[in-house]
């Protein structure tokens, strides 16, 4: 239910779906270190 409204907004505003998908993946790739570093810290012996 949380992920559907942004998808519908992209469709309604008529953005390029492929470009929007690529842009979202780029943004998510910049967030990987913020999840990876704590994971490494908490699992290090």
C-alpha positions in Angstrom: 0.0 0.0 0.0 2.9 2.4 0.7 4.7 1.8 -2.6 1.6 2.1 -4.9 0.9 5.9 -4.7 4.3 7.0 -6.0 3.9 4.6 -8.9 0.5 5.9 -9.7 1.8 9.5 -9.4 4.5 8.8 -12.0 1.8 7.3 -14.4 -0.6 10.2 -13.8 2.0 13.0 -14.3 3.2 11.1 -17.4 6.9 11.0 -16.6 9.1 8.7 -18.6 8.8 5.4 -16.6 12.2 4.1 -17.7 14.0 7.4 -16.8 12.2 7.5 -13.5 13.1 4.0 -12.7 16.8 4.6 -13.5 16.8 7.8 -11.4 15.3 6.0 -8.4 18.0 3.3 -8.7 20.7 5.9 -8.8 19.3 7.5 -5.6 19.1 4.2 -3.9 22.7 3.3 -4.8 23.9 6.4 -2.9 22.1 5.1 0.2 23.8 1.7 0.2 26.8 2.9 2.4 24.4 4.1 5.1 23.0 0.6 5.4 26.3 -1.3 4.8 28.5 0.5 7.3 26.3 -0.2 10.3 25.8 -3.8 9.2 29.6 -4.2 9.1 30.1 -2.5 12.5 27.4 -4.6 14.2 28.6 -7.9 12.8 32.3 -7.4 13.3 33.7 -9.6 16.0 
